[in-house]
Amino acid sequence: MDCDFLIIGGGIAGISAAASLSGLGRVLLLEAEDQLAHHASGRSAALYEPNYGLAPVVALSHAGAGALRAAAGGVLSPRGMMIVADHDGGAAFAADVAAMAMVPIGPDEARAMVPILDPATLAHAAYGDHAWDIDTDRLIQHYARTAKAAGGRIVTAARVSSIRRLAGGWAVVTPAGEVSGRLLVDAAGPWADAVAAMAGVAPLGLTPLRRSMVRIAAPGGHDVSRWPMIFGAGETWYAKPDAGALIVSPAEEDASHPHDAWPDDMVLAEGLARYQAHVTPEVTRPLATWAGLRTFAPDRVPVIGPDRQVPGFFWLAGQGGYGFQTAPAASGLVADLIGGRAPDLDGATVAALSPARFG
């Protein structure tokens, strides 16, 4: 065998697993594109909000907080987040405040933080200081360095064309030739079900959901660097400061297929209209647009664990929009399960993440 752990996928899931497994044996990671984190991981909103998501996701996010603060000297920086709603959005606002442990604030306080908010439509606002920017590139490079320092190999431009079972392992064919590994880790993001099918493993029904983004100039010439990330109640849109500009997203979840995603102009226009309804400056011409695929299991909980039927096949998929903030704990769980150690996470969370839950 060329390695002990053969990882398919070089997004945040795969590269963090490469780092965590590198202490247990020989690691080989295969990434289809010319660089790591080309797809969803390279198009992330890059926010750490530990209360965002279902209970197993929240558990992963909280468990990894310390590692994110320590990795590469720390990859988190203060951002904060705000939820806003108009007069018709009270119910969605109340649900968001409860789910994400936000503190309601008055319209004047909200506008002091974000002066472009329209007083005519701003009926509800809440703020939380527990949201942080993630330096996603720094985190990716930290994990890559960790894996390589322990002897792990990372091969890009290595799109998998076929997989077959060997006695005691797997053979995977790429443009560079065939490689073999004892255990196969499927961290292929939107392609995870396709990789499983190539390996003769039953797919789990993972669905890639497109999310689009647009970059606009700082509204009204404001310095946006200290503004919080702003969500429309019910996550109908969001806006986030980024490099002196503002990223706005319709926050859509349109079912798609695994591919190099691009935005839908009509969806972007509708999202910008929802954003525009809450602010006073007119939206300017976009500086850039892009889209990514956030891949979910049917129950919207990540899938981490050995396949329930095929030995030697390990799932690390369905991270949705939580890949970066869950990476430390998720990759730690991968190493615990594969290494035969008692997981740091509680048993209920481990069971909720396991592919065995699908029967």
N, C-alpha and C positions, 0 to 999 in steps of 0.2 A: 504494500500500500504506500502511496505517495504521502499520505498524511493520516492522522487520526480523525480530524474533524474537517470535513469539506463543506464550506459555507457557500451557498449560492445567494448572492445579493450584497451589494456594497453600499447600501444606504445606512442610516444610523443604526438600524437593528442589526444588520450583518456585521458592521465594523465594530460595534460595541461587543457583540458576541465573540468576535475574533480576539478582542483584547481579553475578555474574561476567560476564554477557553485556552488561551496561549500558555497559561500556567499548568494546564492539565495534560498537554500533549502537543503534537505537531498540528498546526493550523494552516489551511490553505483556503483563501477566500477568492471567489471568482465573481467579477463584476462585468456585466455585459457592455457597459459604456466605456468611454475612454478615460473617465475619471470617476472617483467615488461620489456618491450623493448627487447624481445627475437629475434624478426624477423628483419624487415627492420630498425627499430630505433636502434637496437644494432649493425648494420653493416654499419653504415653511414660513409661517408667521413668526416663528422663533420666540414664542412666549412660554414662560413657565408659570402656570396658574394651577396650583396643586389641588384645588377643589373642583376642577373642570372634568366632567365625565362621570361615568358610572362607578359604583363602589370599588370594583377591582382596579380600575384605572387610577382612582384617587389613592388607593393603597400603594400602588407602584410609584406614583408621583411623590407622595410624602416620603416613602422609603428611600428614594434616591436624592433627596434634597441635599444632604450633606456631601454626597459625591459630586454633585454639580457645583457646589460652592468650593470644592477642593480641586477638582480636575483642572490641570494646566494652570494652577494658581487661581482658579475660579472662573467660571464662564457665565456667571449671572451678574446683571447690573440692574439697579432699581428702575422700574417703569410705572407700576401701579395700573389699575384699570377702573373704568367708569362704565356704568350702564345707564342709558338714558331712554326715556319713553315719552310719547305724547299722551294726550288725554285719553285716547282709546287703548293705550298699551299697559294699563295698570295691572291686569292679571298676569301678563307675561313678565312684567317687571318684578312683581312680588315673587313669582316662582324663581326667577334668576337670583334675586337677592337672597332668598332662602338657600338655594342650591350652592351658591358660591360664597356664602358667608360675607356678604357685602354690607356696608353701613349706609343707610339712606342719608342723603344730604339735600339741602335746599337748592333751588335753581340758581340763586345768586352765588353760592359757594361753588357750584358746578361751573358756572360761567367764569368765575375767577380763575379756575384751573384751565378751562378751555374756552377762551373768549369768543370763539366763532359760533357757539351754540345759540340757536335762535330762541329768544325769550318767548316768542309767540307760540312755539310748539313744545317747548321744554316743560313738561308737567311733572316728571319724576326723574330723580337721579340718585345714584348710589356710587360709593367709591370703596375700593379695597387697596391696601398697600402691599398685598401679598402676591402681586404679579411682577415678574422679572423678565427682562430681555435675556435671551440665550444667545451667546456667541456660537452659532451653530458650526461655523467653519473651524473654529478653534477646538470645539469638542470632537468633531470628526477627526481632525489631525491628531488630537491627543490619543484617541483610541487607536488610530493607525500606527502611531509611534510606539504605543504600548505593545501592540501585537507584534510589530517588527522587532522590537527590542528583545522579545522572548523567542525569536526565531520564526515567527509566523510569516507566511508569504501572502502577498496581495497581488492578484493578477487582474488587470483591467483589459478592456477589449476582448473579453473572454465569454461571449454569449454562448450559453449552453444549447446544443442542438439535439442531444440525446442522452439518456441515462439508462443504465442497465444494472441489474443486480449481480453481484459477484458473491462467491463464498466468503462470508464475513465482511462484506462491504459493498461499495458502489463504484462503478466506472462512469465517468462523465466526459462527454466529448465536447470540445470547444474548437475554435479556429486554430488554436495553437497545438492541438492534439488531445490525446486522452489522458485524464488524470484519475486517480483512484483514492478513495478514502474509506475509513472504517465506518464512520457515522456521517450521515448527510443532514445538514441543517438548512432548512428552507426559509430563507430570509429575503425572498424575492419580491416583496411588496405586492404591487398589483398583479405580478406574474406568479404569485405563490401557488395558486391552484394549478396553473399550467405546468409549473415545475413538478408538482405532485403527480399530475397525470402522466408526465414523461417517465416518472419513476414507478408507475404502476400503483400509485397511492390514490385512494379516493379523495377527490376535492371536497372542500368544506363549504363551498358556496360563498366564498369571499367576493365582495363586490367593490370595485373601485368607484369612488364618487368624486366627480370633478369639482374643484373649487377654483374660482378665478380671482385675480388681483389686478389692480391698476395703480400705478404710481402717478400722483399729481403733485404739482408744485405746492409749497407751503401756502395754505389758504390766507389770502389777505396780506401776504408777506410776513406773517407771524414767525417767531422763533418757536418751533414745535418740539424742540429737543426735550423739554421737561413735561410735555403733555402726557397724560396716561393713554393707554390703549382704550378706545371707546367702542362699546358694543351697543347696537340697537337692541332693545328688549326682545327676547326670543331669538337672539342671534340672527336677526334679519339683515344685518350688515355690520361691518366693523371698520375702524380706521386706526392706523398705528403709525406713529412717527418712525421715520427711517431715513437716516443720512440726510437730514435737512428737508426732506420731503414728507409726504403722507401716502401711505399705502391704504387703499380702500378696497374692501372685498364685499361682494354681494352675499357671501357666506352660503352660497348654494351648495347643494348636495345632489348633483345630477348623476344618475347611474351611467357608467361608461364601460369601456373595455380597456385592457392593458395597452397603453400606447404613450408616445411622447405628447402629453396633453397640451392643448392650446385653448384660450378663452373663447367663449361665445359672445360676440359683440352685443347681442340683444340682452343677454343675461347681465353683462357688465353695465349696460345702460340702465337697466332696471335697478340694479344695486346702487349705482350712483344717484339715481333719483330718490331712493330711500334715504341715502346719506344726505342728499341735498335738502330734503324736507326738514332736517334737524339743524341745519347750519345757515348762516347768513351769506357768506361769500359764494358767488357763483362758481360752480365747478369749471375748472380750466381744462384745456386740451390735455389728454393723458401724455405723460412722459414715456411710459412703457406699460405693457400689459403682459400677463402670463397666467398659466394655470398649472395646477398639480392634481394628482390623484390621491385621495385619502381612502385607504382600503379597509373595509370593515367586515367582520364576521357577521352572520345573521343576527346575533344578539348584541353587536356593537362592543364586544369585549375582546381584547387581544387573545391570540391563541399561542400558548407557550407550553410545549411539552412533547413527549414522544407520541407518534401516531398510535392510535388504539389498535391497529391491526397489523402494521408492517414494522417489524423490528429494524432498528438502525436508521429510521427516518424521524427527524425531529422538526416540529413546527415552531417557527418564530415569525408570526404573521398577524395581519389584522390590527396593526397599531393605530389605524385611523389618523386622527390629527394629534396624537399624543406621543409620537415616536421619540422625540428628543427629551421630553420631560420624564418619560418612563424608562429611558434607556439604561441608566445605571442599575435600577432594581431589576428590570427585565433581563438584562444580560447577566446579572448576578444569579437570578433564578435559573437561567440556562446552565450556568456552570454548576450550581448546586445539584440540579436534577441529573445532569450528565455525569458529574463527579461522584454521585451517590451520597451527597451530604444532606443533612437536614436543612431545608430552606430557611432563610431568615424571615421570609414572609409567613403569615399565619396560614394554617391549613385550609381555611375557607377560601382565601384568596387564591392559593395555589390550585385548588379544585375548580374554582370559577374560571381560571385561565387555561386549564388543561383541555386538550382536544377530546378527552374522554367524555366531556359533557355533551358531545353531540351523539352519543350512543354508539 
